[in-house]
Amino acid sequence: MTDQSPSEIALESRQAKAARLFSPSAARNRDAIGDLLAGLLPPSARVLEIGSGTGEHAVSVCQRRPDIGWQPSDPDAVSRASQNAWAAEMAPNMRPSLDLDLTRPGWDAGLGGFDALVCLNVIHIAPWAVAEAIAAASRTLIAGDDSLVYLYGPYLEGAATAPSNLDFDRSLKSRNAQWGVRARSDVEALFAAAGWAAPDRHEMPANNLSLVFRRRSPL
Ligand SMILES: C[S@@+](CC[C@H](N)C(=O)[O-])C[C@H]1O[C@@H](n2cnc3c(N)ncnc32)[C@H](O)[C@@H]1O
């Protein structure tokens, strides 16, 4: 047991078919994410996803890549039930979802041996400590020269920031002062300090980005 209160979790309104949940935003971006990520993961990759939500992105990648093993997770029990229901229906290469809240000390106990860390639409809607925890986990939970970290979401990019992302940032901060669209430069600095090269930047639907971090080559 822990005496820590759970951190606030924001979930969009989702439609349900039994335990399976359907996210309107996932319907718009899951194919673009599935196509990109399926082409990046090494053969037989073991993937840990943080904040898997409905589980639809996991299904999208797993169906394209039956050779991989996907470990979904979420601190929200209803989301975990959805991920498990999607897995049972459509993606045998998805493992039973784990209850991982990255603001909890020791959240990564017993985990390891992954080739990729994946996190979609989480770091802006959670405390910055969650981004820091992902960067810390990228040092300890994944190994191998072709391992990678894949982050998807909106970012601030100085004067080039899309107006919709500035509005989104304001709205997030008004809901919770610890949330907010993150500056790409801050995220890159965090991962550089954890040993990752500057990421490949892919433009995605609705002014979102995919950032793909790979290991810095030794000099
Ligand atoms: C906006 S939803 C994104 C869900 C899914 N990745 C997607 O893109 O559709 C944010 C997700 O982050 C999860 N989350 C929030 N706080 C978290 C934390 N402290 N640790 C891990 N996951 C968290 C929520 O439960 C939720 O599933």
The ligand as a Tripos MOL2 file, in Angstrom:
@<TRIPOS>MOLECULE
LIG
   27    29     1     0     0
SMALL
NO_CHARGES

@<TRIPOS>ATOM
      1 C1         -4.6920   11.8870  -23.2710 C.3       1 LIG1
      2 S1         -4.6300   10.2440  -22.6960 S.3       1 LIG1
      3 C2         -3.7010    9.4510  -24.0360 C.3       1 LIG1
      4 C3         -4.0210    7.9980  -24.1530 C.3       1 LIG1
      5 C4         -3.3750    7.2970  -25.3550 C.3       1 LIG1
      6 N1         -1.9440    7.2050  -25.2100 N.3       1 LIG1
      7 C5         -3.7290    8.0200  -26.6370 C.2       1 LIG1
      8 O1         -2.8660    8.6670  -27.2240 O.co2     1 LIG1
      9 O2         -4.8840    7.9250  -27.0250 O.co2     1 LIG1
     10 C6         -3.4230   10.3320  -21.4140 C.3       1 LIG1
     11 C7         -3.1200    8.9680  -20.7920 C.3       1 LIG1
     12 O3         -2.0640    9.1500  -19.8520 O.3       1 LIG1
     13 C8         -2.3310    8.3750  -18.7220 C.3       1 LIG1
     14 N2         -1.6230    8.9680  -17.5830 N.ar      1 LIG1
     15 C9         -1.9510   10.1040  -16.9210 C.ar      1 LIG1
     16 N3         -1.1230   10.2990  -15.8980 N.ar      1 LIG1
     17 C10        -0.2200    9.2880  -15.9330 C.ar      1 LIG1
     18 C11         0.8780    8.9280  -15.1170 C.ar      1 LIG1
     19 N4          1.1970    9.6540  -14.0430 N.pl3     1 LIG1
     20 N5          1.5810    7.8040  -15.4230 N.ar      1 LIG1
     21 C12         1.2380    7.0640  -16.4970 C.ar      1 LIG1
     22 N6          0.1940    7.3440  -17.3060 N.ar      1 LIG1
     23 C13        -0.5320    8.4440  -17.0240 C.ar      1 LIG1
     24 C14        -3.8610    8.4460  -18.5930 C.3       1 LIG1
     25 O4         -4.4000    7.4280  -17.7870 O.3       1 LIG1
     26 C15        -4.2950    8.3780  -20.0420 C.3       1 LIG1
     27 O5         -4.5090    7.0520  -20.4720 O.3       1 LIG1
@<TRIPOS>BOND
     1     1     2 1
     2     2     3 1
     3     2    10 1
     4     3     4 1
     5     4     5 1
     6     5     6 1
     7     5     7 1
     8     7     8 2
     9     7     9 1
    10    10    11 1
    11    11    12 1
    12    11    26 1
    13    12    13 1
    14    13    14 1
    15    13    24 1
    16    14    15 ar
    17    14    23 ar
    18    15    16 ar
    19    16    17 ar
    20    17    18 ar
    21    17    23 ar
    22    18    19 1
    23    18    20 ar
    24    20    21 ar
    25    21    22 ar
    26    22    23 ar
    27    24    25 1
    28    24    26 1
    29    26    27 1
@<TRIPOS>SUBSTRUCTURE
     1 LIG1         1 GROUP 0 **** ****
